[in-house]
Amino acid sequence: MTADEIRKELFSKQDLKYRDMQTKIIPTSPAETFIGVRTPELRKLAKQLAKTEDIRLFLDDLPHKYFDENQLHAFIISEIKDYGKCMEEVNRFLPYVDNWATCDQMSPKVFRKHRGELIREIKKWIRSDRTYTVRFGTGMLMEHFLEEDFDAAYPDMVADIRSDEYYINMMTAWYFATALAKRYDEILPYIEEQRLDVWTHNKAIQKSVESYRITPEQKEYLKSLKKKQKTQKKEK
């Protein structure tokens, strides 16, 4: 299928109510770029297209015009089984990612078997000057390196991130909330020692308190560590 044929296929699956909902929760993408294809439909189509020989035509058609095309692109990349090819496509696509949904829903399955190579790429992504490249790198660190492949240097990497970008700071908070749930004793010092900026520190505590994986006693202690801040960033 050509890029134009894929676009027609996406419009055939359009759900206008879903489109209108998406424009409200993904404000960084212009409203006119949403077609309104539900995620299960996109994932199903991605699995079908990833097996076709001419999918290169679509993957090369960057930048895409529609949000749904970017979503489909991310899901196709996530299906690539060859690590080298997958990483090449991730790095080629990341500069075009302009919203949290496409960033967070791109999760290549092959990464699980190549963590040694993956961590080298994550270190590059986290140092990027692109908002969603940094967010993606932090997300991959959260997804793949909080359990058996954990290293104390990894939360240091995230704690050292300093940004005025809401979507970077929200992912940093999400990382530490998840890390607290999985490795409470090792991650708690980052909160006690106030290693994060005020807003991110408080957001990490808020997300932890909302988690069912944190005990009531831990939640009470974390709440006692909240910091006062002069101005509150407005959530988008």
C-alpha positions, 0 to 999 in steps of 0.5 A: 500500500502506498502512503495515500492508500494507507491514508484512505484506509485510515479515513475509512476507520474514522470515529468522529467522537473519538477524534474530538476527544483526542483533540482535547487530551493531545493539545500539542498537535493541531486539531485538523491533524486528527482523523480519529482512528481508535488505537486497537484499529491502528495496532491491528493495521500496523501488524498487517502492514509491518509484514508487507514488502512495500511498507517502506513507502509509508515509513519514508513518507515523512513528515506525515500529515496526520496524527493517526499516521504518526501513531500508525508509524510508531506501531509499525516500528514497534513490530519490527523484529530485527533490532538494528533495523528497528533502532534505525527506524526509531532514530529516523522517526523520533525527530518527527514525534510531536506529542506525548501519545505517539512518544509513549505508545511507541514501544518496540518489542525487540528492545527487551532482548537487547538491553545492553545495546539499548542503554547506549541509545537511551543515554543519547536520547536523554541528552537530546535537545528535542522534547519527545526524544528526551521523554522517549528515552526516559520512558524506555529507561522506566520500562526496561531498567527498573527490575533485573537490569537496574543500575543506580546510575540510571535514576541519576541520569533522570534526576539530572535532567533539567527542563522547562518542558512540561512533557519532559518533567511529567515523564521524569515524575512518572519515572520516579513514581514508578521507581518508588513502587518497584525499588522504594528503598533505593529511590527514596533518597532522591525524594528525601534529598530533593534531587528534583526541581520543586514541581517535578518533586511534588508531581512524583510524590502525587503520582506515588500517592495515587499508586496502589503499589505504594503502602499507606505508610509509605504514602503518608511519609512521601506526603510529608516530603512535599515542598512548597512552591511559589508558582504552579505549572499549569497542566495541559 
